[in-house]
Amino acid sequence: MKIAISLPEQVLATVDQLAERRGESRSHLIAMILSRVARAKRDRDITAQIDALFADKTLRAEQKRTSDEFIQMSTWTKENW
């Protein structure tokens, strides 16, 4: 999809220099950068949700109990990690 955006002259110059060094088009470089930023934001959001879940003492205790039970019945206990 095509869009129109306005960028400061220096930002555009930097993007063009980087795209040229990488042998990519300006459009491809900008799309890749935006994709990475969006993925990083999503990953931070997911991590925050997981951290919030494990902040719950009841859930944390349940997870610990489950993992202890798994280790006792698993053959992995003989593995060195």
ROVEX-340512 format. One record per residue: residue number from 1; residue in one letter; x, y, z of N, C-alpha, C, CB in turn. Coordinates in pm, 1 decimal, m for minus. Glycine has a CB too. Layout:
NUM  a  X  Y  Z  X  Y  Z  X  Y  Z  X  Y  Z
...
! end
This chain:
1  m  83.6  m115.9  0.0  0.0  0.0  0.0  89.4  123.8  0.0  m95.8  m1.1  120.7
2  k  52.9  221.7  m73.7  129.0  345.7  m78.6  69.3  446.1  18.2  131.7  403.2  m221.4
3  i  158.5  519.2  83.9  116.9  627.2  173.2  209.5  745.9  149.4  120.0  582.0  323.7
4  a  170.0  860.2  195.6  254.6  979.4  188.8  284.5  1023.9  331.0  186.0  1094.2  106.9
5  i  413.1  1047.0  359.9  452.5  1096.5  491.1  549.0  1212.9  473.2  517.0  983.7  576.4
6  s  557.4  1295.7  574.2  652.8  1406.6  574.6  761.6  1375.2  675.2  583.1  1542.3  608.1
7  l  886.0  1393.4  633.0  999.5  1369.0  721.2  1090.5  1491.0  720.3  1077.2  1241.8  678.3
8  p  1156.3  1517.6  830.8  1257.0  1622.9  829.9  1366.3  1589.3  728.0  1317.7  1641.7  971.1
9  e  1421.2  1691.0  666.7  1520.2  1671.9  560.5  1636.9  1585.3  605.6  1571.9  1806.0  512.7
10  q  1687.3  1609.9  727.2  1802.3  1533.4  776.9  1767.5  1386.8  798.3  1853.4  1593.6  907.4
11  v  1647.5  1359.4  843.5  1604.7  1219.8  863.1  1599.6  1149.0  728.3  1465.4  1213.1  933.5
12  l  1541.9  1213.8  630.0  1532.8  1154.0  497.0  1672.2  1130.6  438.2  1449.9  1243.9  403.4
13  a  1762.6  1225.1  459.6  1899.6  1208.5  409.2  1966.5  1087.8  474.4  1982.9  1336.0  435.3
14  t  1946.5  1072.9  604.3  2004.0  958.3  675.4  1944.6  827.4  625.6  1981.4  971.8  826.3
15  v  1813.7  824.5  606.5  1746.3  704.5  555.4  1800.0  670.4  416.7  1592.1  725.2  550.4
16  d  1812.6  770.0  331.7  1863.1  745.9  196.4  2006.8  692.9  198.6  1856.1  874.9  113.6
17  q  2090.7  747.9  284.7  2229.7  700.9  294.2  2234.1  555.8  340.4  2310.9  789.8  390.9
18  l  2155.6  524.4  441.8  2153.6  387.6  493.8  2098.9  290.1  389.6  2069.6  380.4  622.1
19  a  1992.2  328.7  322.4  1933.8  241.8  219.4  2035.6  215.8  108.5  1805.1  305.3  160.4
20  e  2106.8  319.9  69.9  2207.0  303.5  m36.8  2318.7  210.2  7.2  2265.9  439.7  m77.4
21  r  2367.1  227.4  129.3  2472.9  139.1  180.7  2428.0  m5.7  186.8  2517.0  184.4  318.9
22  r  2301.1  m26.7  217.4  2248.9  m162.5  229.1  2201.5  m219.6  96.2  2135.8  m165.0  327.7
23  g  2198.8  m135.8  m6.5  2151.6  m181.5  m136.8  2002.0  m205.5  m139.2  2223.3  m307.4  m176.2
24  e  1928.3  m126.8  m61.8  1783.3  m141.4  m53.4  1716.3  m11.7  m96.3  1739.9  m180.2  89.7
25  s  1589.5  m21.9  m125.6  1514.9  98.8  m157.1  1478.1  170.5  m28.0  1388.5  65.6  m239.4
26  r  1453.1  299.1  m39.5  1407.9  378.7  74.7  1280.4  317.7  132.5  1383.6  526.5  33.1
27  s  1188.7  282.2  46.1  1060.7  227.4  89.2  1079.6  98.2  168.8  970.8  201.9  m31.7
28  h  1164.5  9.5  118.5  1188.9  m117.6  186.7  1251.8  m94.2  323.4  1279.2  m208.0  101.7
29  l  1347.1  m4.5  331.3  1413.8  23.6  457.5  1315.0  80.2  560.1  1529.8  121.5  435.6
30  i  1234.5  176.2  519.6  1136.9  235.8  611.0  1035.7  130.7  657.2  1064.2  354.1  543.0
31  a  989.8  46.6  564.5  894.3  m59.0  600.6  955.3  m156.0  700.9  848.3  m135.2  475.4
32  m  1082.1  m191.9  681.8  1149.7  m284.0  772.4  1164.7  m220.9  910.9  1287.7  m323.7  715.9
33  i  1203.6  m94.0  914.9  1220.1  m25.8  1043.0  1086.7  m17.5  1117.4  1278.1  115.3  1021.7
34  l  980.9  20.7  1047.6  849.6  29.4  1111.1  802.0  m106.2  1161.4  748.1  86.9  1013.7
35  s  829.1  m210.3  1084.5  791.0  m345.2  1125.3  863.2  m385.2  1253.4  821.5  m445.9  1013.5
36  r  992.8  m354.1  1262.0  1069.6  m387.7  1382.0  1021.5  m310.1  1503.8  1217.5  m360.6  1358.9
37  v  988.3  m183.6  1483.7  937.8  m102.0  1594.8  804.9  m158.7  1644.7  920.6  46.4  1551.1
38  a  716.1  m194.3  1552.7  586.2  m249.7  1590.6  604.0  m382.4  1664.3  497.2  m269.2  1466.2
39  r  696.4  m467.2  1617.0  721.8  m596.1  1681.6  779.0  m575.3  1821.7  818.4  m681.3  1596.4
40  a  870.9  m480.7  1837.1  929.7  m452.6  1968.5  822.8  m404.4  2065.7  1042.0  m347.5  1956.4
41  k  732.3  m320.8  2018.2  622.7  m271.2  2102.8  533.9  m387.2  2146.3  538.7  m164.4  2027.6
42  r  499.5  m473.6  2050.8  414.8  m589.8  2082.2  486.6  m680.8  2182.3  379.0  m669.2  1952.5
43  d  616.3  m704.3  2161.5  692.1  m789.9  2252.7  697.9  m730.5  2393.0  833.5  m811.6  2199.5
44  r  714.7  m598.4  2403.5  714.8  m532.9  2535.0  579.1  m548.0  2602.2  751.0  m383.4  2521.4
45  d  472.3  m534.6  2524.4  337.6  m548.8  2580.2  314.6  m690.6  2631.8  231.7  m513.2  2474.5
46  i  357.2  m788.9  2554.9  342.2  m928.6  2596.2  423.3  m955.2  2722.6  386.2  m1024.1  2483.0
47  t  546.4  m905.8  2727.2  630.7  m924.3  2845.3  566.9  m859.7  2967.4  770.5  m865.9  2821.5
48  a  510.0  m741.9  2951.4  444.0  m673.7  3062.7  326.2  m755.4  3113.8  396.8  m534.1  3020.1
49  q  250.9  m817.6  3022.6  137.3  m900.1  3064.1  184.1  m1024.4  3138.6  53.2  m940.5  2942.5
50  i  290.3  m1086.0  3091.0  344.8  m1204.6  3158.1  398.1  m1166.5  3295.6  456.9  m1269.9  3073.0
51  d  470.7  m1054.4  3302.2  522.1  m1008.7  3431.5  408.5  m983.9  3530.3  605.3  m881.0  3413.9
52  a  299.4  m926.2  3482.0  184.0  m899.5  3569.0  123.4  m1029.8  3619.5  77.3  m817.1  3494.1
53  l  117.7  m1130.2  3531.7  64.0  m1259.9  3574.9  149.5  m1321.1  3685.1  55.2  m1356.6  3456.1
54  f  280.2  m1320.0  3666.4  368.5  m1383.0  3763.2  389.7  m1298.2  3887.8  500.7  m1412.4  3699.5
55  a  340.0  m1176.5  3889.2  342.9  m1095.3  4011.0  237.7  m1146.0  4109.6  318.7  m945.3  3977.9
56  d  141.5  m1220.7  4057.5  36.7  m1280.7  4141.4  99.0  m1397.2  4219.0  m86.4  m1329.5  4054.2
57  k  105.5  m1385.8  4351.9  171.1  m1487.2  4434.6  106.3  m1623.9  4422.9  170.7  m1444.2  4578.5
58  t  m24.3  m1628.0  4409.4  m95.5  m1755.6  4397.4  m55.8  m1825.7  4268.2  m248.4  m1733.7  4401.9
59  l  m56.6  m1752.5  4159.0  m18.6  m1810.3  4030.1  128.1  m1853.0  4031.1  m43.9  m1709.7  3916.4
60  r  214.2  m1769.7  4088.2  356.2  m1802.0  4094.8  377.4  m1931.2  4172.9  435.2  m1686.7  4159.3
61  a  308.4  m1946.8  4284.2  321.0  m2068.2  4365.4  271.7  m2190.7  4288.5  242.5  m2053.3  4497.0
62  e  161.4  m2174.2  4217.0  107.3  m2284.3  4136.5  205.9  m2325.1  4027.7  m27.3  m2244.3  4073.6
63  q  264.5  m2228.5  3960.6  361.9  m2258.3  3855.3  484.5  m2329.4  3913.1  404.7  m2128.8  3783.4
64  k  529.5  m2285.6  4029.6  644.9  m2348.2  4094.9  612.7  m2492.1  4131.5  686.4  m2269.1  4220.7
65  r  494.4  m2515.1  4187.6  452.3  m2650.0  4225.6  444.4  m2740.2  4101.9  315.4  m2645.7  4298.1
66  t  386.7  m2689.2  3995.8  374.5  m2766.4  3872.0  511.2  m2801.2  3815.0  293.1  m2688.7  3768.6
67  s  602.3  m2704.3  3814.8  735.6  m2731.9  3759.8  811.9  m2830.7  3847.3  815.9  m2601.8  3745.7
68  d  796.4  m2821.4  3979.7  861.4  m2918.5  4069.6  808.5  m3059.5  4045.4  839.2  m2878.9  4217.1
69  e  677.3  m3072.2  4027.4  617.8  m3203.1  3999.9  668.4  m3258.3  3866.2  463.5  m3193.1  3998.9
70  f  677.9  m3173.0  3767.6  725.9  m3216.6  3636.6  870.1  m3266.3  3646.5  715.7  m3101.5  3534.0
71  i  953.4  m3192.9  3717.6  1094.6  m3232.4  3730.8  1105.9  m3367.8  3800.1  1174.2  m3125.6  3809.6
72  q  1024.4  m3392.5  3900.3  1030.9  m3520.1  3972.3  990.8  m3638.1  3885.5  942.1  m3515.3  4094.6
73  m  898.9  m3618.0  3792.5  855.3  m3729.7  3708.6  925.6  m3732.6  3573.7  706.1  m3722.9  3687.4
74  s  1015.5  m3640.0  3550.4  1082.3  m3629.5  3421.2  1217.3  m3697.9  3423.7  1098.5  m3484.0  3381.3
75  t  1259.3  m3748.2  3308.3  1393.7  m3804.8  3295.4  1495.4  m3693.2  3275.7  1400.1  m3905.0  3177.7
76  w  1450.9  m3572.9  3262.7  1542.6  m3459.0  3242.1  1625.7  m3430.2  3366.4  1463.9  m3333.4  3202.8
77  t  1587.0  m3480.8  3480.3  1659.5  m3450.0  3603.9  1803.6  m3498.6  3596.7  1589.1  m3512.8  3724.4
78  k  1831.9  m3593.8  3509.9  1967.1  m3646.8  3498.1  2051.8  m3565.9  3398.1  1961.6  m3793.7  3455.6
79  e  1989.7  m3471.5  3333.3  2059.4  m3388.1  3235.1  2137.2  m3277.4  3304.3  1959.9  m3328.0  3134.7
80  n  2250.0  m3243.5  3249.6  2325.1  m3126.8  3297.1  2303.5  m3014.4  3198.5  2477.7  m3158.5  3313.4
81  w  2251.0  m2905.1  3245.1  2225.5  m2791.0  3158.5  2326.8  m2686.6  3182.7  2087.4  m2735.1  3179.0
! end
